[in-house]
Each structure stands twice: as structure tokens, then as C-alpha cells.
Amino acid sequence: MFIVPETKEYFLSLKRKRAKDRLVSGTSYKPNEHVCAWADGSDFQTGYISKCFKKILEKNNLPIIKFHELRHTAGSQLLRNGATMKQVQEYLRHGNMQSTMIYLHGDADGDKKELSLVMGNIFASSAKI
């Protein structure tokens, strides 16, 4: 699995915290395999992460998006910054390219401008032949 180093370190710190929580809680600890859980080991309620994410967006005057849309943004940004479609597909762990293509969003005007520059370069190199 590919993960941003800072994110990996954050999750490792959560894992260490969970180990400490387990010691403090003793027999009342509710063991599970999740990295993100309450101090007593119990799972977050369904929707908890999404609610917290929305509050963070609102607090920082950012557009309200669903937490899952971060995957779309990641794929689009990777492609926009030089990754190939195949690399984005593998990074997002999609079984087929069609799924990856659904995820990708672009700046329509920016994409058209970039494509027009590419086409201009093609014409320029063809004229030299």
C-alpha cells in the first residue's frame, strides 16, 4: 500500500496511543483491529468522521465536500501533476481504468488550454518536417 509518509507517521502514532489506552483501560478495554477508535477501544459511530470533516471545512471557510471526495481530488491532482492514468489507477487501487476515469475531475478551461498548447506543439513540429 502506498501512503504519504506524514500520514503513515500519524497512523503509527495513533497505533501507539491505542496501545497506551489499552494499558490504562485494563479489562474495560474493547479490543478491535481499527486504528481510529475511542480511548476505551470502542468504534466511532457511523458518520462520525464525516461530521468532523464537515466541521473542519466550515471552520476554515472551505467548500463543503463529502469525505470520500478526497479520493477524487487525490486522483485528479496526481494526474494534473504528471502521474500517468495507470499510476493513478494503481494508487487508488482500482481494478479497472473505467473506475479511475470516473474519479478524475479537471479544470475544464485549464485542461482545454493545456491541450491546445500540446496541439500547437504538434503542429509546430509537423511544420518543420
N, CA, C and O atoms as a printed pandas DataFrame, in Angstrom:
     atom_number atom_name residue_name chain_id  residue_number  x_coord  y_coord  z_coord
0              1         N          MET        A               1    0.840   -1.173    0.000
1              2        CA          MET        A               1    0.000    0.000    0.000
2              3         C          MET        A               1    0.885    1.236    0.000
3              4         O          MET        A               1    1.903    1.281    0.690
4              5         N          PHE        A               2    0.492    2.237   -0.777
5              6        CA          PHE        A               2    1.210    3.488   -0.867
6              7         C          PHE        A               2    0.548    4.487    0.073
7              8         O          PHE        A               2   -0.675    4.632    0.084
8              9         N          ILE        A               3    1.367    5.169    0.857
9             10        CA          ILE        A               3    0.809    6.148    1.784
10            11         C          ILE        A               3    1.809    7.289    1.952
11            12         O          ILE        A               3    3.019    7.066    1.986
12            13         N          VAL        A               4    1.302    8.490    2.057
13            14        CA          VAL        A               4    2.141    9.668    2.273
14            15         C          VAL        A               4    2.892    9.461    3.590
15            16         O          VAL        A               4    2.281    9.080    4.589
16            17         N          PRO        A               5    4.211    9.705    3.609
17            18        CA          PRO        A               5    4.999    9.459    4.834
18            19         C          PRO        A               5    4.427   10.117    6.084
19            20         O          PRO        A               5    4.418    9.501    7.150
20            21         N          GLU        A               6    3.948   11.357    5.975
21            22        CA          GLU        A               6    3.392   12.048    7.140
22            23         C          GLU        A               6    2.114   11.368    7.630
23            24         O          GLU        A               6    1.859   11.306    8.833
24            25         N          THR        A               7    1.329   10.868    6.708
25            26        CA          THR        A               7    0.108   10.158    7.079
26            27         C          THR        A               7    0.455    8.844    7.758
27            28         O          THR        A               7   -0.174    8.457    8.743
28            29         N          LYS        A               8    1.453    8.166    7.228
29            30        CA          LYS        A               8    1.896    6.906    7.834
30            31         C          LYS        A               8    2.348    7.155    9.274
31            32         O          LYS        A               8    1.989    6.401   10.178
32            33         N          GLU        A               9    3.124    8.195    9.481
33            34        CA          GLU        A               9    3.602    8.511   10.831
34            35         C          GLU        A               9    2.439    8.839   11.760
35            36         O          GLU        A               9    2.438    8.451   12.928
36            37         N          TYR        A              10    1.453    9.553   11.234
37            38        CA          TYR        A              10    0.279    9.887   12.040
38            39         C          TYR        A              10   -0.453    8.617   12.478
39            40         O          TYR        A              10   -0.824    8.482   13.644
40            41         N          PHE        A              11   -0.657    7.696   11.551
41            42        CA          PHE        A              11   -1.345    6.451   11.900
42            43         C          PHE        A              11   -0.524    5.594   12.865
43            44         O          PHE        A              11   -1.085    4.924   13.733
44            45         N          LEU        A              12    0.786    5.613   12.718
45            46        CA          LEU        A              12    1.636    4.891   13.669
46            47         C          LEU        A              12    1.525    5.508   15.058
47            48         O          LEU        A              12    1.543    4.792   16.060
48            49         N          SER        A              13    1.411    6.841   15.122
49            50        CA          SER        A              13    1.246    7.489   16.431
50            51         C          SER        A              13   -0.105    7.109   17.047
51            52         O          SER        A              13   -0.210    6.935   18.261
52            53         N          LEU        A              14   -1.134    6.983   16.207
53            54        CA          LEU        A              14   -2.437    6.534   16.721
54            55         C          LEU        A              14   -2.352    5.104   17.257
55            56         O          LEU        A              14   -2.952    4.775   18.280
56            57         N          LYS        A              15   -1.605    4.273   16.556
57            58        CA          LYS        A              15   -1.427    2.881   16.996
58            59         C          LYS        A              15   -0.722    2.835   18.359
59            60         O          LYS        A              15   -1.094    2.051   19.232
60            61         N          ARG        A              16    0.301    3.684   18.531
61            62        CA          ARG        A              16    0.995    3.753   19.822
62            63         C          ARG        A              16    0.056    4.247   20.914
63            64         O          ARG        A              16    0.082    3.752   22.041
64            65         N          LYS        A              17   -0.778    5.234   20.567
65            66        CA          LYS        A              17   -1.751    5.752   21.529
66            67         C          LYS        A              17   -2.736    4.663   21.920
67            68         O          LYS        A              17   -3.094    4.537   23.091
68            69         N          ARG        A              18   -3.177    3.875   20.946
69            70        CA          ARG        A              18   -4.114    2.782   21.233
70            71         C          ARG        A              18   -3.489    1.786   22.215
71            72         O          ARG        A              18   -4.178    1.270   23.095
72            73         N          ALA        A              19   -2.202    1.518   22.067
73            74        CA          ALA        A              19   -1.520    0.596   22.980
74            75         C          ALA        A              19   -1.516    1.162   24.405
75            76         O          ALA        A              19   -1.721    0.426   25.370
76            77         N          LYS        A              20   -1.282    2.464   24.529
77            78        CA          LYS        A              20   -1.314    3.108   25.851
78            79         C          LYS        A              20   -2.728    3.086   26.428
79            80         O          LYS        A              20   -2.924    2.799   27.609
80            81         N          ASP        A              21   -3.725    3.397   25.568
81            82        CA          ASP        A              21   -5.122    3.369   26.005
82            83         C          ASP        A              21   -5.502    1.982   26.540
83            84         O          ASP        A              21   -6.226    1.861   27.528
84            85         N          ARG        A              22   -5.004    0.952   25.875
85            86        CA          ARG        A              22   -5.303   -0.427   26.269
86            87         C          ARG        A              22   -4.780   -0.693   27.681
87            88         O          ARG        A              22   -5.451   -1.335   28.489
88            89         N          LEU        A              23   -3.577   -0.193   27.969
89            90        CA          LEU        A              23   -2.993   -0.380   29.297
90            91         C          LEU        A              23   -3.777    0.378   30.358
91            92         O          LEU        A              23   -4.036   -0.154   31.438
92            93         N          VAL        A              24   -4.157    1.615   30.059
93            94        CA          VAL        A              24   -4.887    2.449   31.010
94            95         C          VAL        A              24   -6.279    1.883   31.279
95            96         O          VAL        A              24   -6.729    1.861   32.424
96            97         N          SER        A              25   -6.958    1.426   30.232
97            98        CA          SER        A              25   -8.333    0.930   30.365
98            99         C          SER        A              25   -8.411   -0.448   31.004
99           100         O          SER        A              25   -9.436   -0.814   31.578
100          101         N          GLY        A              26   -7.339   -1.205   30.907
101          102        CA          GLY        A              26   -7.334   -2.550   31.508
102          103         C          GLY        A              26   -8.414   -3.453   30.931
103          104         O          GLY        A              26   -8.577   -3.549   29.714
104          105         N          THR        A              27   -9.153   -4.116   31.823
105          106        CA          THR        A              27  -10.149   -5.093   31.372
106          107         C          THR        A              27  -11.379   -4.455   30.738
107          108         O          THR        A              27  -12.163   -5.144   30.086
108          109         N          SER        A              28  -11.559   -3.154   30.919
109          110        CA          SER        A              28  -12.720   -2.497   30.311
110          111         C          SER        A              28  -12.461   -2.120   28.843
111          112         O          SER        A              28  -13.350   -1.624   28.152
112          113         N          TYR        A              29  -11.231   -2.365   28.385
113          114        CA          TYR        A              29  -10.884   -2.027   27.006
114          115         C          TYR        A              29  -11.610   -2.957   26.036
115          116         O          TYR        A              29  -11.675   -4.166   26.258
116          117         N          LYS        A              30  -12.152   -2.389   24.965
117          118        CA          LYS        A              30  -12.875   -3.154   23.946
118          119         C          LYS        A              30  -11.953   -3.345   22.738
119          120         O          LYS        A              30  -11.865   -2.472   21.876
120          121         N          PRO        A              31  -11.269   -4.488   22.681
121          122        CA          PRO        A              31  -10.292   -4.676   21.604
122          123         C          PRO        A              31  -10.946   -4.774   20.228
123          124         O          PRO        A              31  -11.997   -5.393   20.060
124          125         N          ASN        A              32  -10.300   -4.150   19.259
125          126        CA          ASN        A              32  -10.687   -4.290   17.850
126          127         C          ASN        A              32   -9.465   -4.006   16.998
127          128         O          ASN        A              32   -8.411   -3.640   17.518
128          129         N          GLU        A              33   -9.601   -4.171   15.709
129          130        CA          GLU        A              33   -8.468   -4.005   14.797
130          131         C          GLU        A              33   -8.360   -2.604   14.199
131          132         O          GLU        A              33   -7.445   -2.346   13.418
132          133         N          HIS        A              34   -9.264   -1.701   14.543
133          134        CA          HIS        A              34   -9.255   -0.374   13.945
134          135         C          HIS        A              34   -8.196    0.523   14.576
135          136         O          HIS        A              34   -7.979    0.486   15.788
136          137         N          VAL        A              35   -7.548    1.318   13.753
137          138        CA          VAL        A              35   -6.554    2.267   14.247
138          139         C          VAL        A              35   -7.263    3.438   14.914
139          140         O          VAL        A              35   -6.825    3.934   15.952
140          141         N          CYS        A              36   -8.358    3.872   14.308
141          142        CA          CYS        A              36   -9.110    5.006   14.839
142          143         C          CYS        A              36  -10.263    4.496   15.697
143          144         O          CYS        A              36  -11.194    3.866   15.196
144          145         N          ALA        A              37  -10.189    4.773   16.976
145          146        CA          ALA        A              37  -11.227    4.343   17.922
146          147         C          ALA        A              37  -11.143    5.243   19.153
147          148         O          ALA        A              37  -10.193    6.010   19.315
148          149         N          TRP        A              38  -12.144    5.136   20.008
149          150        CA          TRP        A              38  -12.133    5.889   21.261
150          151         C          TRP        A              38  -11.105    5.291   22.210
151          152         O          TRP        A              38  -10.607    4.189   21.981
152          153         N          ALA        A              39  -10.793    6.015   23.269
153          154        CA          ALA        A              39   -9.764    5.583   24.226
154          155         C          ALA        A              39  -10.086    4.236   24.861
155          156         O          ALA        A              39   -9.174    3.511   25.260
156          157         N          ASP        A              40  -11.383    3.885   24.961
157          158        CA          ASP        A              40  -11.733    2.587   25.553
158          159         C          ASP        A              40  -11.759    1.472   24.507
159          160         O          ASP        A              40  -12.131    0.338   24.808
160          161         N          GLY        A              41  -11.356    1.808   23.264
161          162        CA          GLY        A              41  -11.305    0.816   22.200
162          163         C          GLY        A              41  -12.582    0.698   21.391
163          164         O          GLY        A              41  -12.601   -0.006   20.382
164          165         N          SER        A              42  -13.640    1.359   21.800
165          166        CA          SER        A              42  -14.905    1.238   21.061
166          167         C          SER        A              42  -14.823    2.010   19.743
167          168         O          SER        A              42  -14.108    3.005   19.620
168          169         N          ASP        A              43  -15.579    1.515   18.769
169          170        CA          ASP        A              43  -15.581    2.116   17.435
170          171         C          ASP        A              43  -16.282    3.461   17.428
171          172         O          ASP        A              43  -17.154    3.736   18.251
172          173         N          PHE        A              44  -15.880    4.289   16.478
173          174        CA          PHE        A              44  -16.599    5.533   16.231
174          175         C          PHE        A              44  -17.973    5.188   15.674
175          176         O          PHE        A              44  -18.138    4.167   15.005
176          177         N          GLN        A              45  -18.947    6.028   15.945
177          178        CA          GLN        A              45  -20.282    5.854   15.378
178          179         C          GLN        A              45  -20.215    6.075   13.864
179          180         O          GLN        A              45  -19.375    6.830   13.375
180          181         N          THR        A              46  -21.100    5.414   13.138
181          182        CA          THR        A              46  -21.189    5.620   11.700
182          183         C          THR        A              46  -21.433    7.103   11.429
183          184         O          THR        A              46  -22.310    7.713   12.042
184          185         N          GLY        A              47  -20.666    7.676   10.522
185          186        CA          GLY        A              47  -20.823    9.076   10.169
186          187         C          GLY        A              47  -20.012   10.046   11.006
187          188         O          GLY        A              47  -19.977   11.238   10.699
188          189         N          TYR        A              48  -19.360    9.567   12.058
189          190        CA          TYR        A              48  -18.611   10.456   12.947
190          191         C          TYR        A              48  -17.501   11.200   12.208
191          192         O          TYR        A              48  -17.364   12.414   12.353
192          193         N          ILE        A              49  -16.707   10.475   11.415
193          194        CA          ILE        A              49  -15.596   11.087   10.678
194          195         C          ILE        A              49  -16.138   12.130    9.703
195          196         O          ILE        A              49  -15.586   13.224    9.588
196          197         N          SER        A              50  -17.212   11.789    9.006
197          198        CA          SER        A              50  -17.796   12.723    8.039
198          199         C          SER        A              50  -18.283   13.995    8.726
199          200         O          SER        A              50  -18.103   15.091    8.195
200          201         N          LYS        A              51  -18.894   13.863    9.889
201          202        CA          LYS        A              51  -19.372   15.039   10.630
202          203         C          LYS        A              51  -18.196   15.916   11.064
203          204         O          LYS        A              51  -18.257   17.140   10.947
204          205         N          CYS        A              52  -17.138   15.298   11.559
205          206        CA          CYS        A              52  -15.956   16.055   11.983
206          207         C          CYS        A              52  -15.310   16.751   10.786
207          208         O          CYS        A              52  -14.881   17.900   10.887
208          209         N          PHE        A              53  -15.244   16.054    9.662
209          210        CA          PHE        A              53  -14.659   16.614    8.454
210          211         C          PHE        A              53  -15.444   17.849    8.013
211          212         O          PHE        A              53  -14.856   18.864    7.642
212          213         N          LYS        A              54  -16.767   17.759    8.054
213          214        CA          LYS        A              54  -17.612   18.891    7.660
214          215         C          LYS        A              54  -17.363   20.083    8.580
215          216         O          LYS        A              54  -17.284   21.218    8.110
216          217         N          LYS        A              55  -17.240   19.842    9.873
217          218        CA          LYS        A              55  -16.986   20.932   10.826
218          219         C          LYS        A              55  -15.643   21.606   10.540
219          220         O          LYS        A              55  -15.527   22.828   10.641
220          221         N          ILE        A              56  -14.638   20.819   10.185
221          222        CA          ILE        A              56  -13.318   21.375    9.862
222          223         C          ILE        A              56  -13.414   22.259    8.624
223          224         O          ILE        A              56  -12.846   23.351    8.587
224          225         N          LEU        A              57  -14.137   21.782    7.608
225          226        CA          LEU        A              57  -14.311   22.577    6.392
226          227         C          LEU        A              57  -15.019   23.897    6.698
227          228         O          LEU        A              57  -14.594   24.961    6.251
228          229         N          GLU        A              58  -16.109   23.808    7.470
229          230        CA          GLU        A              58  -16.870   25.021    7.814
230          231         C          GLU        A              58  -16.008   26.000    8.605
231          232         O          GLU        A              58  -16.010   27.199    8.325
232          233         N          LYS        A              59  -15.284   25.498    9.576
233          234        CA          LYS        A              59  -14.447   26.340   10.427
234          235         C          LYS        A              59  -13.382   27.075    9.624
235          236         O          LYS        A              59  -12.984   28.185    9.979
236          237         N          ASN        A              60  -12.926   26.457    8.547
237          238        CA          ASN        A              60  -11.867   27.041    7.735
238          239         C          ASN        A              60  -12.373   27.677    6.440
239          240         O          ASN        A              60  -11.600   27.963    5.526
240          241         N          ASN        A              61  -13.707   27.893    6.384
241          242        CA          ASN        A              61  -14.332   28.530    5.212
242          243         C          ASN        A              61  -13.968   27.845    3.906
243          244         O          ASN        A              61  -13.698   28.504    2.902
244          245         N          LEU        A              62  -13.962   26.527    3.927
245          246        CA          LEU        A              62  -13.667   25.741    2.727
246          247         C          LEU        A              62  -14.962   25.181    2.155
247          248         O          LEU        A              62  -15.945   25.023    2.879
248          249         N          PRO        A              63  -14.968   24.883    0.864
249          250        CA          PRO        A              63  -16.182   24.305    0.265
250          251         C          PRO        A              63  -16.550   22.994    0.961
251          252         O          PRO        A              63  -15.675   22.196    1.297
252          253         N          ILE        A              64  -17.824   22.781    1.171
253          254        CA          ILE        A              64  -18.292   21.564    1.828
254          255         C          ILE        A              64  -18.314   20.434    0.796
255          256         O          ILE        A              64  -19.037   20.497   -0.198
256          257         N          ILE        A              65  -17.519   19.416    1.048
257          258        CA          ILE        A              65  -17.496   18.230    0.207
258          259         C          ILE        A              65  -17.629   17.009    1.100
259          260         O          ILE        A              65  -17.422   17.094    2.310
260          261         N          LYS        A              66  -17.968   15.890    0.515
261          262        CA          LYS        A              66  -18.025   14.637    1.267
262          263         C          LYS        A              66  -16.599   14.125    1.465
263          264         O          LYS        A              66  -15.732   14.335    0.617
264          265         N          PHE        A              67  -16.370   13.462    2.574
265          266        CA          PHE        A              67  -15.043   12.943    2.900
266          267         C          PHE        A              67  -14.508   12.066    1.767
267          268         O          PHE        A              67  -13.323   12.124    1.438
268          269         N          HIS        A              68  -15.383   11.257    1.175
269          270        CA          HIS        A              68  -14.976   10.345    0.102
270          271         C          HIS        A              68  -14.452   11.106   -1.121
271          272         O          HIS        A              68  -13.652   10.569   -1.887
272          273         N          GLU        A              69  -14.895   12.341   -1.305
273          274        CA          GLU        A              69  -14.456   13.122   -2.464
274          275         C          GLU        A              69  -12.958   13.426   -2.421
275          276         O          GLU        A              69  -12.385   13.841   -3.428
276          277         N          LEU        A              70  -12.326   13.228   -1.284
277          278        CA          LEU        A              70  -10.881   13.414   -1.207
278          279         C          LEU        A              70  -10.158   12.436   -2.125
279          280         O          LEU        A              70   -9.087   12.751   -2.645
280          281         N          ARG        A              71  -10.734   11.250   -2.331
281          282        CA          ARG        A              71  -10.141   10.281   -3.273
282          283         C          ARG        A              71  -10.179   10.847   -4.687
283          284         O          ARG        A              71   -9.215   10.716   -5.441
284          285         N          HIS        A              72  -11.289   11.473   -5.042
285          286        CA          HIS        A              72  -11.411   12.081   -6.368
286          287         C          HIS        A              72  -10.351   13.173   -6.534
287          288         O          HIS        A              72   -9.660   13.246   -7.550
288          289         N          THR        A              73  -10.245   14.016   -5.509
289          290        CA          THR        A              73   -9.286   15.108   -5.548
290          291         C          THR        A              73   -7.859   14.573   -5.666
291          292         O          THR        A              73   -7.059   15.097   -6.441
292          293         N          ALA        A              74   -7.548   13.549   -4.910
293          294        CA          ALA        A              74   -6.203   12.964   -4.958
294          295         C          ALA        A              74   -5.888   12.457   -6.358
295          296         O          ALA        A              74   -4.814   12.737   -6.891
296          297         N          GLY        A              75   -6.810   11.717   -6.953
297          298        CA          GLY        A              75   -6.588   11.190   -8.297
298          299         C          GLY        A              75   -6.409   12.306   -9.314
299          300         O          GLY        A              75   -5.516   12.247  -10.160
300          301         N          SER        A              76   -7.254   13.314   -9.229
301          302        CA          SER        A              76   -7.166   14.441  -10.172
302          303         C          SER        A              76   -5.851   15.186  -10.012
303          304         O          SER        A              76   -5.214   15.547  -11.001
304          305         N          GLN        A              77   -5.445   15.417   -8.773
305          306        CA          GLN        A              77   -4.196   16.141   -8.528
306          307         C          GLN        A              77   -2.982   15.343   -8.988
307          308         O          GLN        A              77   -2.032   15.910   -9.527
308          309         N          LEU        A              78   -3.010   14.033   -8.776
309          310        CA          LEU        A              78   -1.899   13.197   -9.241
310          311         C          LEU        A              78   -1.769   13.296  -10.757
311          312         O          LEU        A              78   -0.671   13.481  -11.282
312          313         N          LEU        A              79   -2.882   13.174  -11.448
313          314        CA          LEU        A              79   -2.870   13.247  -12.912
314          315         C          LEU        A              79   -2.413   14.631  -13.379
315          316         O          LEU        A              79   -1.602   14.744  -14.297
316          317         N          ARG        A              80   -2.924   15.658  -12.758
317          318        CA          ARG        A              80   -2.583   17.032  -13.129
318          319         C          ARG        A              80   -1.094   17.316  -12.903
319          320         O          ARG        A              80   -0.516   18.186  -13.553
320          321         N          ASN        A              81   -0.490   16.581  -11.986
321          322        CA          ASN        A              81    0.918   16.831  -11.660
322          323         C          ASN        A              81    1.870   15.794  -12.240
323          324         O          ASN        A              81    2.971   15.590  -11.728
324          325         N          GLY        A              82    1.436   15.143  -13.311
325          326        CA          GLY        A              82    2.362   14.315  -14.070
326          327         C          GLY        A              82    2.239   12.805  -13.942
327          328         O          GLY        A              82    2.928   12.074  -14.653
328          329         N          ALA        A              83    1.384   12.324  -13.060
329          330        CA          ALA        A              83    1.217   10.868  -12.955
330          331         C          ALA        A              83    0.466   10.363  -14.184
331          332         O          ALA        A              83   -0.354   11.082  -14.756
332          333         N          THR        A              84    0.746    9.140  -14.582
333          334        CA          THR        A              84    0.017    8.542  -15.696
334          335         C          THR        A              84   -1.310    7.994  -15.190
335          336         O          THR        A              84   -1.493    7.793  -13.989
336          337         N          MET        A              85   -2.223    7.758  -16.108
337          338        CA          MET        A              85   -3.516    7.165  -15.725
338          339         C          MET        A              85   -3.296    5.823  -15.024
339          340         O          MET        A              85   -3.973    5.512  -14.044
340          341         N          LYS        A              86   -2.357    5.038  -15.524
341          342        CA          LYS        A              86   -2.074    3.726  -14.920
342          343         C          LYS        A              86   -1.571    3.900  -13.488
343          344         O          LYS        A              86   -1.967    3.146  -12.600
344          345         N          GLN        A              87   -0.716    4.870  -13.259
345          346        CA          GLN        A              87   -0.206    5.117  -11.906
346          347         C          GLN        A              87   -1.332    5.544  -10.972
347          348         O          GLN        A              87   -1.395    5.100   -9.826
348          349         N          VAL        A              88   -2.215    6.400  -11.460
349          350        CA          VAL        A              88   -3.350    6.844  -10.638
350          351         C          VAL        A              88   -4.261    5.659  -10.340
351          352         O          VAL        A              88   -4.732    5.509   -9.213
352          353         N          GLN        A              89   -4.514    4.821  -11.334
353          354        CA          GLN        A              89   -5.343    3.622  -11.135
354          355         C          GLN        A              89   -4.752    2.750  -10.035
355          356         O          GLN        A              89   -5.470    2.294   -9.145
356          357         N          GLU        A              90   -3.458    2.520  -10.094
357          358        CA          GLU        A              90   -2.801    1.680   -9.090
358          359         C          GLU        A              90   -2.811    2.346   -7.711
359          360         O          GLU        A              90   -3.025    1.679   -6.698
360          361         N          TYR        A              91   -2.583    3.650   -7.674
361          362        CA          TYR        A              91   -2.578    4.370   -6.401
362          363         C          TYR        A              91   -3.944    4.312   -5.730
363          364         O          TYR        A              91   -4.043    4.123   -4.517
364          365         N          LEU        A              92   -4.999    4.478   -6.531
365          366        CA          LEU        A              92   -6.357    4.426   -5.985
366          367         C          LEU        A              92   -6.847    2.993   -5.807
367          368         O          LEU        A              92   -7.927    2.758   -5.263
368          369         N          ARG        A              93   -6.051    2.049   -6.265
369          370        CA          ARG        A              93   -6.343    0.612   -6.135
370          371         C          ARG        A              93   -7.639    0.227   -6.847
371          372         O          ARG        A              93   -8.443   -0.548   -6.331
372          373         N          HIS        A              94   -7.822    0.782   -8.033
373          374        CA          HIS        A              94   -8.970    0.422   -8.853
374          375         C          HIS        A              94   -8.642   -0.802   -9.695
375          376         O          HIS        A              94   -7.524   -0.945  -10.191
376          377         N          GLY        A              95   -9.623   -1.680   -9.853
377          378        CA          GLY        A              95   -9.431   -2.888  -10.644
378          379         C          GLY        A              95   -9.413   -2.624  -12.138
379          380         O          GLY        A              95   -8.854   -3.409  -12.903
380          381         N          ASN        A              96  -10.025   -1.513  -12.560
381          382        CA          ASN        A              96  -10.034   -1.215  -13.991
382          383         C          ASN        A              96   -9.936    0.289  -14.218
383          384         O          ASN        A              96  -10.219    1.097  -13.333
384          385         N          MET        A              97   -9.528    0.631  -15.422
385          386        CA          MET        A              97   -9.310    2.040  -15.766
386          387         C          MET        A              97  -10.612    2.835  -15.781
387          388         O          MET        A              97  -10.600    4.035  -15.504
388          389         N          GLN        A              98  -11.737    2.190  -16.099
389          390        CA          GLN        A              98  -13.015    2.902  -16.139
390          391         C          GLN        A              98  -13.353    3.498  -14.774
391          392         O          GLN        A              98  -13.848    4.622  -14.693
392          393         N          SER        A              99  -13.093    2.759  -13.717
393          394        CA          SER        A              99  -13.346    3.287  -12.370
394          395         C          SER        A              99  -12.494    4.516  -12.101
395          396         O          SER        A              99  -12.970    5.500  -11.534
396          397         N          THR        A             100  -11.252    4.455  -12.506
397          398        CA          THR        A             100  -10.348    5.573  -12.299
398          399         C          THR        A             100  -10.820    6.799  -13.066
399          400         O          THR        A             100  -10.776    7.914  -12.547
400          401         N          MET        A             101  -11.265    6.599  -14.285
401          402        CA          MET        A             101  -11.699    7.726  -15.113
402          403         C          MET        A             101  -12.924    8.418  -14.512
403          404         O          MET        A             101  -13.074    9.632  -14.648
404          405         N          ILE        A             102  -13.788    7.667  -13.856
405          406        CA          ILE        A             102  -14.962    8.251  -13.195
406          407         C          ILE        A             102  -14.520    9.176  -12.062
407          408         O          ILE        A             102  -15.157   10.194  -11.793
408          409         N          TYR        A             103  -13.427    8.810  -11.406
409          410        CA          TYR        A             103  -12.946    9.563  -10.253
410          411         C          TYR        A             103  -12.295   10.885  -10.611
411          412         O          TYR        A             103  -12.249   11.792   -9.780
412          413         N          LEU        A             104  -11.794   11.015  -11.819
413          414        CA          LEU        A             104  -10.969   12.162  -12.156
414          415         C          LEU        A             104  -11.793   13.357  -12.583
415          416         O          LEU        A             104  -12.712   13.253  -13.396
416          417         N          HIS        A             105  -11.437   14.493  -12.012
417          418        CA          HIS        A             105  -12.096   15.748  -12.333
418          419         C          HIS        A             105  -11.021   16.736  -12.737
419          420         O          HIS        A             105   -9.926   16.747  -12.175
420          421         N          GLY        A             106  -11.334   17.536  -13.685
421          422        CA          GLY        A             106  -10.343   18.515  -14.111
422          423         C          GLY        A             106  -10.941   19.891  -14.213
423          424         O          GLY        A             106  -12.156   20.082  -14.150
424          425         N          ASP        A             107  -10.071   20.819  -14.368
425          426        CA          ASP        A             107  -10.461   22.189  -14.637
426          427         C          ASP        A             107  -10.674   22.270  -16.139
427          428         O          ASP        A             107   -9.708   22.303  -16.902
428          429         N          ALA        A             108  -11.924   22.302  -16.570
429          430        CA          ALA        A             108  -12.239   22.208  -17.993
430          431         C          ALA        A             108  -11.489   23.254  -18.804
431          432         O          ALA        A             108  -10.904   22.919  -19.835
432          433         N          ASP        A             109  -11.488   24.513  -18.370
433          434        CA          ASP        A             109  -10.794   25.546  -19.129
434          435         C          ASP        A             109   -9.291   25.321  -19.109
435          436         O          ASP        A             109   -8.621   25.476  -20.130
436          437         N          GLY        A             110   -8.762   24.955  -17.945
437          438        CA          GLY        A             110   -7.330   24.687  -17.841
438          439         C          GLY        A             110   -6.928   23.498  -18.692
439          440         O          GLY        A             110   -5.895   23.531  -19.361
440          441         N          ASP        A             111   -7.742   22.445  -18.671
441          442        CA          ASP        A             111   -7.459   21.264  -19.476
442          443         C          ASP        A             111   -7.468   21.616  -20.955
443          444         O          ASP        A             111   -6.599   21.169  -21.703
444          445         N          LYS        A             112   -8.451   22.420  -21.390
445          446        CA          LYS        A             112   -8.544   22.806  -22.799
446          447         C          LYS        A             112   -7.333   23.645  -23.197
447          448         O          LYS        A             112   -6.795   23.486  -24.292
448          449         N          LYS        A             113   -6.908   24.540  -22.303
449          450        CA          LYS        A             113   -5.747   25.378  -22.597
450          451         C          LYS        A             113   -4.505   24.513  -22.751
451          452         O          LYS        A             113   -3.738   24.689  -23.697
452          453         N          GLU        A             114   -4.302   23.570  -21.818
453          454        CA          GLU        A             114   -3.142   22.686  -21.900
454          455         C          GLU        A             114   -3.178   21.860  -23.176
455          456         O          GLU        A             114   -2.156   21.688  -23.840
456          457         N          LEU        A             115   -4.361   21.345  -23.520
457          458        CA          LEU        A             115   -4.486   20.545  -24.732
458          459         C          LEU        A             115   -4.221   21.382  -25.969
459          460         O          LEU        A             115   -3.622   20.895  -26.927
460          461         N          SER        A             116   -4.658   22.633  -25.964
461          462        CA          SER        A             116   -4.408   23.482  -27.128
462          463         C          SER        A             116   -2.908   23.753  -27.274
463          464         O          SER        A             116   -2.408   23.853  -28.395
464          465         N          LEU        A             117   -2.191   23.871  -26.164
465          466        CA          LEU        A             117   -0.740   24.051  -26.236
466          467         C          LEU        A             117   -0.063   22.808  -26.784
467          468         O          LEU        A             117    0.862   22.902  -27.591
468          469         N          VAL        A             118   -0.523   21.639  -26.345
469          470        CA          VAL        A             118    0.022   20.379  -26.864
470          471         C          VAL        A             118   -0.228   20.290  -28.363
471          472         O          VAL        A             118    0.673   19.942  -29.127
472          473         N          MET        A             119   -1.454   20.606  -28.785
473          474        CA          MET        A             119   -1.786   20.550  -30.203
474          475         C          MET        A             119   -0.929   21.544  -30.987
475          476         O          MET        A             119   -0.463   21.230  -32.083
476          477         N          GLY        A             120   -0.721   22.729  -30.439
477          478        CA          GLY        A             120    0.131   23.716  -31.087
478          479         C          GLY        A             120    1.549   23.199  -31.275
479          480         O          GLY        A             120    2.171   23.425  -32.313
480          481         N          ASN        A             121    2.059   22.494  -30.249
481          482        CA          ASN        A             121    3.412   21.910  -30.361
482          483         C          ASN        A             121    3.452   20.825  -31.431
483          484         O          ASN        A             121    4.440   20.695  -32.155
484          485         N          ILE        A             122    2.386   20.053  -31.528
485          486        CA          ILE        A             122    2.325   19.009  -32.561
486          487         C          ILE        A             122    2.369   19.660  -33.950
487          488         O          ILE        A             122    3.120   19.225  -34.823
488          489         N          PHE        A             123    1.555   20.707  -34.144
489          490        CA          PHE        A             123    1.534   21.391  -35.437
490          491         C          PHE        A             123    2.898   22.020  -35.734
491          492         O          PHE        A             123    3.385   21.953  -36.863
492          493         N          ALA        A             124    3.505   22.627  -34.723
493          494        CA          ALA        A             124    4.791   23.291  -34.925
494          495         C          ALA        A             124    5.861   22.279  -35.342
495          496         O          ALA        A             124    6.661   22.547  -36.239
496          497         N          SER        A             125    5.870   21.120  -34.686
497          498        CA          SER        A             125    6.872   20.117  -35.041
498          499         C          SER        A             125    6.588   19.490  -36.394
499          500         O          SER        A             125    7.521   19.088  -37.090
500          501         N          SER        A             126    5.322   19.396  -36.785
501          502        CA          SER        A             126    4.948   18.853  -38.092
502          503         C          SER        A             126    5.356   19.805  -39.195
503          504         O          SER        A             126    5.748   19.362  -40.275
504          505         N          ALA        A             127    5.275   21.096  -38.950
505          506        CA          ALA        A             127    5.607   22.085  -39.969
506          507         C          ALA        A             127    7.091   22.086  -40.281
507          508         O          ALA        A             127    7.494   22.492  -41.371
508          509         N          LYS        A             128    7.909   21.637  -39.341
509          510        CA          LYS        A             128    9.371   21.622  -39.538
510          511         C          LYS        A             128    9.815   20.473  -40.430
511          512         O          LYS        A             128   10.924   20.486  -40.964
512          513         N          ILE        A             129    8.950   19.482  -40.589
513          514        CA          ILE        A             129    9.336   18.286  -41.362
514          515         C          ILE        A             129    9.341   18.557  -42.832
515          516         O          ILE        A             129    9.642   17.663  -43.623
